[in-house]
């Protein structure tokens, strides 16, 4: 996951997952400026805070 500024500069980058096939196919920003992701594998359903740190999965 990569979060960019409006001008394209990187704010932060995070990797989630393990050795198998993990894929997030839907990512939405939440009201608290975090993100919720749906997919399969490690990322079947997870939430990050506004800095990209995982809050729950």
C-alpha angles and dihedrals in degrees: 000000000000127000118201135192118239090264092054098257114140117252096180143333128211133183122209129183142054141248096305133068109297122172135171110208099175127040125176132177113239129219090261090055092253124116136245118205133193125194140103135291114019091350097054089126125344142151129212132193122240091277094054096255113142113250098179144340 
